[in-house]
């Protein structure tokens, strides 16, 4: 007979009841990174990771600045380009004359469609 109280409240994909051994955990080590604001971040890496697998910089989860492994010389934040609207991108690609021609073509097409209705 199934113990209903043991099943109630569990969800699909949950861990089996009474299972305590999940196997051996892979050996890991921590690397410290510091950002410009002095925050320390300590992500863990697999002990099997080679030095090439460990990044030189890590993003600080507290402030979003890049963090480096040298606490005395943290990396400077990269210059962030200001947000551009769609219109700003269009103006980079088109001159005022081209924009006027495209607008005139679109208005002509719209007016000819409305005139038929």
C-alpha positions as CSV (number, residue, x, y, z in Angstrom):
1,X,0.0,0.0,0.0
2,X,1.3,3.5,-0.9
3,X,1.7,6.0,1.9
4,X,-0.4,8.9,0.6
5,X,0.9,11.4,3.1
6,X,4.4,10.9,1.7
7,X,3.3,11.6,-1.8
8,X,1.1,14.6,-1.0
9,X,2.9,17.9,-1.5
10,X,5.6,16.5,-3.7
11,X,5.9,17.7,-7.3
12,X,7.0,16.2,-10.6
13,X,10.7,16.1,-10.9
14,X,11.4,16.4,-7.2
15,X,14.0,14.4,-5.4
16,X,13.1,10.9,-4.2
17,X,12.1,10.7,-0.6
18,X,14.8,9.2,1.6
19,X,17.5,9.6,-1.0
20,X,20.5,11.3,0.7
21,X,23.4,10.2,-1.4
22,X,23.7,12.1,-4.7
23,X,27.2,10.9,-5.6
24,X,30.5,12.6,-5.3
25,X,30.8,16.3,-5.8
26,X,33.4,17.4,-8.4
27,X,36.4,19.1,-6.8
28,X,36.1,22.9,-7.1
29,X,38.2,26.0,-6.3
30,X,37.3,29.6,-5.9
31,X,38.8,32.6,-7.6
32,X,38.5,36.1,-6.2
33,X,37.6,39.1,-8.4
34,X,37.3,42.7,-7.3
35,X,35.5,45.6,-9.0
36,X,36.1,49.3,-9.0
37,X,33.7,49.7,-6.0
38,X,35.6,47.2,-3.9
39,X,33.1,44.3,-4.1
40,X,34.6,40.9,-4.1
41,X,33.1,38.1,-6.2
42,X,34.2,34.5,-5.7
43,X,32.9,32.2,-8.5
44,X,33.8,28.6,-8.3
45,X,35.5,26.6,-11.1
46,X,36.1,22.9,-11.7
47,X,39.5,21.7,-10.4
48,X,40.0,20.2,-13.8
49,X,39.8,23.7,-15.4
50,X,43.0,24.8,-17.0
51,X,44.3,28.3,-16.5
52,X,43.0,29.2,-20.0
53,X,39.4,28.3,-18.9
54,X,39.4,30.9,-16.1
55,X,38.4,34.3,-17.3
56,X,40.5,37.4,-16.6
57,X,37.4,39.4,-15.8
58,X,34.1,38.6,-14.1
59,X,31.0,40.8,-13.9
60,X,30.2,42.1,-10.4
61,X,26.6,41.0,-9.5
62,X,26.2,43.9,-7.1
63,X,27.1,46.9,-9.4
64,X,27.6,45.4,-12.9
65,X,31.1,46.7,-13.3
66,X,33.8,44.4,-14.5
67,X,35.9,42.8,-11.8
68,X,39.6,41.6,-12.1
69,X,41.8,39.4,-10.1
70,X,44.1,42.2,-8.8
71,X,42.3,44.0,-5.9
72,X,44.7,47.0,-6.3
73,X,44.0,47.5,-10.0
74,X,40.4,46.6,-10.9
75,X,39.4,47.0,-14.5
76,X,37.7,50.3,-15.5
77,X,34.1,50.0,-16.7
78,X,33.7,50.0,-20.4
79,X,32.3,53.0,-22.1
80,X,28.6,52.4,-22.7
81,X,27.1,53.8,-25.8
82,X,24.0,55.9,-25.1
83,X,20.7,54.4,-26.1
84,X,19.7,55.1,-29.7
85,X,16.2,55.2,-30.9
86,X,15.1,53.6,-34.2
87,X,14.8,57.0,-35.7
88,X,18.5,57.8,-34.8
89,X,19.6,54.6,-36.6
90,X,17.5,55.5,-39.6
91,X,19.0,59.0,-39.7
92,X,22.5,57.5,-39.8
93,X,21.6,55.5,-42.9
94,X,19.5,58.0,-44.8
95,X,20.0,61.6,-45.8
96,X,17.1,64.2,-45.4
97,X,16.6,64.1,-49.2
98,X,16.3,60.3,-49.2
99,X,13.9,60.3,-46.3
100,X,11.7,62.9,-48.0
101,X,11.6,60.7,-51.2
102,X,10.7,57.6,-49.2
103,X,8.0,59.5,-47.3
104,X,6.5,60.9,-50.5
105,X,6.4,57.4,-52.1
106,X,4.7,56.0,-49.0
107,X,2.1,58.8,-48.9
108,X,1.4,58.4,-52.6
109,X,0.8,54.7,-52.2
110,X,-1.4,55.3,-49.2
111,X,-3.5,57.9,-50.9
112,X,-3.9,55.9,-54.0
113,X,-5.2,52.9,-52.0
114,X,-7.7,55.1,-50.0
115,X,-8.9,56.7,-53.3
116,X,-9.9,53.3,-54.6
117,X,-12.0,52.5,-51.6
